[in-house]
Amino acid sequence: MDAHAALTLTDANFAAEVKDFKGVVLVDFWAGWCQPCLMMVPVMEELAKRYADNHSVKIGKLDVDANTVISQEYSVMSLPTFLVYVNGKDVASVIGAGPISRLEAAIQKALQELEPATTVAA
């Protein structure tokens, strides 16, 4: 498997890879028959490459046809749907194909939520 490939998520590994992960996970809910989903493959590969060295970020893909439990749990109705998780909780969604900048912005916003709040002594 390519070290820079998006992580393949399934009903079986979703809890361990996403819900139990302390960090940010971008999950692409997709299907092989969905043309806009297929158009996003290079985008997901590029994001996986960009964040390969960041241990606080995972980029994953979940085939909704093969993994119905998770897609139903999150009420995924449109494809592609991208959900962003922070420390196991879904915090944002992006629906439909679009530029990499949309997903990058969602990841960066989620990373800001990970940073500990700083307090200033008076």
Buried (B, 14 or more C-beta within 10 A) or exposed (E): EEEBBBBBBBBEBBEEBBBEBEBBBBBBBBBEEBEEBBEBBEBBBBBBBBBBEEEBBBBBBBBBEEBEEBBEEBEBEEBBBBBBBBBEEBBBBBBEBBEBEEBBEBBEBBBEEEEEEEEEEE
